[in-house]
Amino acid sequence: MKRIIDAGAAGLTWDAVRDPIYDYVEYNKEVEARIIDTRVFQRLRRIRQLQLAYLVYPGADHTRFQHSLGVMHLAGVFASHLVSDLATLVGPEALEGFEPHVLVEAARIAGLLHDLGHGPFSHAFEDAILKNNRGLEEKGLGDHERIGLVLIEHTEVSRVLRDAEEKHGMPHLGELVVKLLGVDEPGEKVIRLLRKVVKAWVYPADVMDFLMRDSYYAGTKEYGVIDYQRLIRNTHPYPELGKHDEVVLERKALGALRSYLYSRVSMYEHVYLHPVGVAFSRLLVDVLRGGDEALGLTEAVERLAEGDPDPYIRLDDWRVMVLLEERRDQLDPEIAEKVMCLVERRNPWKRIGRESRIPLLTGEGGPQPLALALKYHKDWRRDLEERLRQEARSIIGDAASDIWVMSHVLYPAPLASLSRTYPLYEAKFIRGELAEARRLNIYEFMVREGLVPSIVVRAYAPRSNIDSRETLARLSEIFDHTVTDFFSIRSLAGGITL
C-alpha cells in the first residue's frame, strides 16, 4: 500500500499507531497527520461511535476518531489492490489520466473524512435535528455526509489538501476526495469504482471496519469475524474497459462474503438493535429535539451555510451533555426529566410483547423486498402504532398515546448498496485471466444462504403506567395479536409471506 503512494509522491514520511483491529495503522506525516491534527477532526475523539450503546455494553465507549483511522487504513488496502488490478487487467488508460498514487491517497483520505460531518450522538442528532428539516435540506445540510463536505471546504482540511497537490506530487487530490464523498455519482469510471471502496456498497471499508471494531469493543467479538483480506484480495474490477467501474468477486471468496453478511445481521440483531439500547436512543432523540433551541443545535448547523463552522465544531457528545444538565431550567419539564433519565441511566420505557420478525419474501412477479421495506416505513408503521394505541387504551387509559413502535429493516447487505445499481459479479479466473463471470444477485444469494431480510417490530409503553405483571401481560397480548393480525391482512395484498 505504501509503495504505490510513494512511487509518485514526493517527500512523504510514514509512521504508525497501534490499533486493536489491524495491529498497526500507518499514516503519512505530510498530509494525513496534518488532517488528523486539525481541530475539526480531533473533535471526533469526543463523539462516540455507538451513541448510547455503552449503557448496555460498557466497553462500547469507542469513538468516531478510532473508526475513521480504521476506515482510512482499510480503504487504502482496498484501493491499492483495485488500482493495481485496474492498470494490469484493463490497462493504464482505465485510470483516466489520474496518477495511481493520487487515487490511492484520495481513497485513504476519503475514508479518514467520511464521518467528519457527524453531529453529537451521530445518528440520534441526524434523526432529531437534520432529518425532514426542509430549511436545512434547501441549504444542502440535510445529512452528515453533506455537512462533512461543507466542513472540508470551510476548515483547514481544504488547505492541507491544496498543499498536498502543490508540494507532494498529488494533482487533483482535493477534487478526488470530494467526488469520492459526494452525493452525486461521478462521471469518471475509475472514481465510481473507488467509491465502492469507501461506502455505499456491499462490503465497503466503512462497514467492514465498524463491524469488526464495534464487535470488539462491545465484547461480542464472535459477531465481527470478517475475513476482509480474502474479500479484498479476490475482488477485481471487471476486466473490460467498458465495465471496469463494476466489480467481480472470485467464487472462492463467496464463503467470506456469506460470513460477512452473517456478521452484519448478528451485530444489528444483538448490538445495534438491542431492546434497551433502542429505548435509550428514542429518549436521546426526544432530548435533542426538546433541547434544540436552548442549545442552539439547528442554529449551529445553519451557520455552516454562512461559512462559519465554529459553532458546529464545538458540538460533541461531552459538551451537549454538560449543556443539557446546566440548562435544565430552560427546558420543558418533561424534557428536563428525560435528561436526568439519561444521566442516571433510568429507562422510562418498557418493552411489551415479543419481538416480531416479518420476512420480506416475495412470490414470482411480486414487489421487490427493498420496495416493500420502504413502503412499510413510509405507510404502515404509523398505522400499526395508532391501532395498538387504540387497543391499549382500555388498559392504561390516556397513557396509551405514549406507546410507540420501533421498526427496522434487518437486511444483511447495506441498504445503501441496494438503492443504486451497483452490479456485483461472481467470477472464475484462470492464470490471472477472467474465464467466466455471471451477475450475482445479492438478494438471491442471501436467501440461498439462509439470510432472509426481515422487518423487526417491537413496541414500548411508559414504564410508569405498567403497575403490575398482569398489566404487562395484557398489553403484551394485545401487541402480539395486533401485529399478527395487522401483517396477516397486508401479506395478502402486499406480497409479504409470513
N, C-alpha and C positions, 0 to 999 in steps of 0.2 A: 504494500500500500504506500509506504513512504517513498519507495523507489520511483513510482510513476509520477509522484508530485515533484520530487527533487530533480527528475530528469529535465524539467523545463523551468522550474522556479529558481530564482537567483537568491542566494544568501539565506536560505531557511535553516534554522537550527531546531532540534527537536528535544523534547523532554517527555516525561510521563507521570501520571498519577496512579496510585493504587486504586483498584476497583473490585468490589466483591463478585462481580459477574464475569468480567473479562480478565481479571488479574491486573492488567495494566491498560490504561487508556493513554495513547500518545497524542501529543498536540505540538504544533509548531509555535514558536515564541513570537514570530514576527507578525502573524495575522490572528491565529486562533486565540493565543494567550491574551492579546490586546482586546479582543472581543469579550472573552471571558471576564476580564478585569474591569469592564465598563460597569458603571453604576446600574444601568438598565438590566444587564444580565445578572449581576450579583444579587439583584432583587429576587431572583428565582430560588435563592437559598432559603428565603422566608415564605415560600409558597409550597405547601405540602403536595406531594404527588397525588395522594388519595383522599384529599379533603378531610373528612372526619373518620376515616376507617380506623384510625388509631384508638378510637373509643371502643372498638370491638377487638381489633388486633393491635395490642400495644406496640409491637415492633414496626408497624406500618407508619412510621414517622419520617420517612424519607421525602426528598424534595424534588421539585421540577429541575433544579440545578443538576442533581445527580443523573436524572433521566436524560437530560439534554446532552450531557457529556457522553452517555452511553449511546445515544442515537447518532451523535457525531461519529463515534468510533465505528459503529455497525454500518452506517451509511457509507463511510469511507471504504470499508472492506467490500461492500456490495458494489459500489460504483467502480472501484478499481477493477474488479472482476469483469463487470459488464463492458466497461470502456475498452479493456484489453481484448475481450472477446469480439466486440464490435469491429475493431480495427483488423482483427485476424480473420474472422468468419465472413465479414461483408466487404471490408476494405477501408482504407483511411478516409475515403470520400464520405463514408457514413458519419464521420464526426462533424461534417458540415462546416469545416473551417475553424472549429474550436480546438485548442490545444488539449491533449489528453489530461495533462496535469491540472489544467484550469477546470475541466469538467469534474474531476475527482474532488478538487478542493471546494468547488461550488456545492457539490453534494454534501460534503462534510459540514460546511458552514450552514447549509440549509437544515441539516439535522440538528446542529447546535442551536439554531434560532427558531425552530419550528414551534416552540411553545412560548416564545418571548412575549406574546400578547395576552397570556392568561391573566385574569384578574385574581384578586384574593379569593381563595377557596375554589379556584378554577371553574369547574362546570356548574357549581352552585351559583357563582357570580353570573355566569352566562345565562342560566335559566332565570335568575331573579332580575337582572338588570338589562341584559343585551337582547334576549330573545323577544320577538314580537314588539320591539320598540321601533316604531316606524321612523321616528326622528333620527335615531342612531343609524338605522339602515340607510336612510337617504344620504347620510354623511359618510357612508362607507365604513361604518364602525359597528356592524351588526353581529360580529362574532370575533373570537380571539385571533383567528387567522388574519383577518383584515386589520385588526388592531396591531398585530405583530409587524405587518408591513409598514404601517404608519410609524411605529417606534423605530424601525430600522432607518426610515427616511429622516426622522427628526431627532436622532440621537447621534452620539459619537460613533456608533456602529458604521454609519454610512461613510464617515471619514476613514475609518480603518480599511474598508473595502476599496475606497479610492486609492489609498496609499499602496495597497497590495497590487492594484493594477499598474501603478506608475513605477513602483520601486522593486517589485519582486516578480516580474515577468508573468503577470496574470491578467491579460487583457479580457475585458467583458465580465470580470468576476461578479461585480455587483449586479449587473443585468441578469446573469445566470441565476444567482441566488434568488432574486425577486421572481423570476419566471418559475423556478422550482417550487417556491412557496405560494405563488399567486393563485387567485381564484380561477382565472381563465386558463383554458388549455393552450399551451404554447404552440406555435406553428412548426417549430423545428422538431423533427422526429427524435433526434438524439436527446433533446431536453424532455420530451414526452416519455422516453424510455427511463431517464434518470428520475423523473418524478415518482415512478413506481418504487424506487429505492427508498425514498423518504417517507411517503404517506399515501393514503387513499388507494391502496391496492390490496391484494390478498395477503401477502406477508411482507410488508414494508419494515424498514428498520425501526420505525416508531413503535409498531405493535409488538414486534419480536422483543424489543428491549423492555417495554413496560410489562409484558407478561413474565419475563424472567426476573426482572427487578422487583416487581410488586409481590410476586410469589415468594421471593427470597425474604423480603422484609416483613411480610405478613406471617411468615413462619409456615407457609403452605407450599414448600418447595416442590412437593410431588406434582403440583399443578403447572409448574413452569419449566418442565424439562423439554427444551426445544433444541433440536439439532440444527442450529442456524447455519453452521458451516456446511453441512450437507445440502441444505436448501440453496444456499448461495452458490456453492461450487457447481451444482447441477442445474442452475438457472442460466439461460443464454438468450441473447437477442435472436429473434427469428432470422436465420442466415440468408435472407433475401433483401435486396436493397429497398424494395417497396414495402416490406413488412417489418423492418428492423426496429420499429418502436414497440413491437409486440414481443411476447416472451414465451419461450418454450422451457418446460421442466422435464428433465430426463426421467424416464419411468422408474428408474432405480431409486429415485428420491420421493416417490409417491407416499411411501411409508412415513417419511419425515413430515410431509405435508399433512397427512392424517393425524400424526401426533401433535403437530402444531395446532390444528383445528380443535382437537380434544382439549388441549391446554387452554385455549381461549374460552371454550364453553365452561370448563371447570372453574376458571378464575371468575367469570361472570356469575356463575351459579353460587359459588361458595364465598367469594370475597366482595366483588363489586356490588352484587345484589343481596348481600346479607340482610335478613329482615330488620335487624336492629339498626344497621348502618343506613338502610333506606329511610327509616323513620327519622334518624338524626339529620339526614340530608334534607328531608322535607322541612324539618324545623329550621335548618340553616337558611333555606331559600326564603321562608317566611320572615326570618330575622333581617336578612339583607334587603328585602323589599320594604319592610317596615322601617328600617334604619337608613334608607336611601337618602332622604332629604337631610337628616341630621348629620350624616357622614359625608355627604356630597359625592356619592358614588357615581350617579349619572353625570353630574357636573364634571367630574374628573375625566370621564370618557369624552364628553363634549369638548373639553379643552384641547384634546388631541386634534380635532378638526381645525383648531386655530393655530396649530403648530407648537403647542405648549404641552410637552409630555410630562412635566414635573409632577403635577397632582396625581397622575395615574401611576407614575413610578413609585410614589410614596405609599401607594396602597399595597399591602401584603397581608397575609394571614395574621401576623402578630399585631400589626398596627390596628387593623379593623377590630380585632377582639378587645384590645385595650380601649379604643374609642367607644365601642358599644357599652362597655362597663362604665366608662367615665360619663357618658352622655345618656344614661338610662332615664334620667329625669326629663329628657327632651323627647322620649319615645312614648308612643301609646302604651298604656299599662299592660295590655296583653302582649305586646312585642317585648317590653321590658322583662316580663316574666319568662318569655321564651329565651331571652338572652341568658337568664340565670339557669334555665334548664340546660343550656349548652355548657355553661361554666361548671355546673355541679354534676354534669352527666345524668340528668333526670329525663328519661324518655316519657313524654306525655301521651304517647300513642301505644295502643295495644293491638296487636295483630289478631284478627278474628277469622275463623275458618281455616281451612287448609290452603296451601298454595295450589293454584290450578295451572295446568300446562295445556295450552291449546295448540296441537300440532298444526303446522302450516303445510298441509298436503293437498295437492290439487289433482283432480282427475284429468283425463285427456281433454285438451281444449279449454280447461278451466283457467282462472286467473293465476298469474304468477305469484309465488309466495311473498315476494317483496311488495308487490302492489297490494296484496291482502293486508300485510302488516301495516303499511302506511294508511290504508283505508280504515283499519281498526283504530289507530291512534287518532285519526282526524275525526271520525264519526261515532265510534262505538264506546269508547271509554267513558265519555260524558254521560251517555245513555245508561250504561251499566251502573255508574255511580249514583245517578238520580233514582234509578229503580231500587237500588239497595237501600238508599236513604228512606224512601217511602216505606219499604217493608220493615225497616228497623224502628220507625217512629213509634210503633205500638209498644216497643220495649223500653227505649230510652228517651222518648219524647223529642223535644226540640234539639237535643244534643245529637240526634241522628243527622242533622245538617252538617255536622263536622266530620262525618265519616268520609274517607277518601280511598280511592282505588289506585294502586300502583300497577302499571303495566309496562312490560319491557319486551322487545323482540329479542329473543335469545337465538342469535344467528351465528353459527360457527365462524363464518368468514366476515370480516369487517363490512358493515353495510355500505360504507363509502366506496368500497371496491366494487359493489354491485349496482350502484346507482348510475354508473357510467359504463360505456362499452370498453372494457379492458380485457381483450381476449387473452386466454392462457391456453397453451398447447402442451400436451404430453408428447414426448418425442423419444426417439431412439437414435443414438449416434454410433457410427461405426468408424473407427480410426479417425475420430475428430470431425467427421462429416455427417450432416443430417441425413439419416437413412429413411426415416418415417416420422410423420407428425400428424396429429389429429386434434381437433378442438376439444379441450377438457371443460365440460360443463360442471362448474363448481357445485351447483345445487345438486345435480345428479350424483356427483362424487360423494358429497356429504351424506346424502340419503343412503347410498350404497354402503357407506362405512358406518351406518347406524347413527349419524349425526343429524337428526331431523330438526329443522328450525321450528321454533315454537314461540308462542306468546305466554309469558309468565304473568299471572294475575294474582294480586294479593289485595286484601282490604284491611284498613286500620280504623279504629274507633278511639275516642278520647278515653284514656285510662281512668280519669276521674269519674266517668259515668258507668263504669263497669263495677258494680258494687258487690258482685258475688260470682261464684263459679257458674251458677245457674244462668245468670245474665250473659256471661261469656258464651256458654254452651248454646243458648238460644240465638244469640247474634251469629255465632259460627254456623249454626244450622241454616239460618236464613241466607247467609253468604253462599254457602256451598250449594244450596238449592237454586238460588238466583243465578249463579254463574252457570251451572249445568243447564238450566232452562234457557238462559239468555243465548248461549252459544249453540245449543241444540237447534234452536229456531234458525239462527243465522247460518249454520252449516248447510242447511237445505238450499238456501238461496245464494250463499257466497262462495261455495266451493271448498269450505273447510271440512276436513274429515276429522271427527272426534274419536 
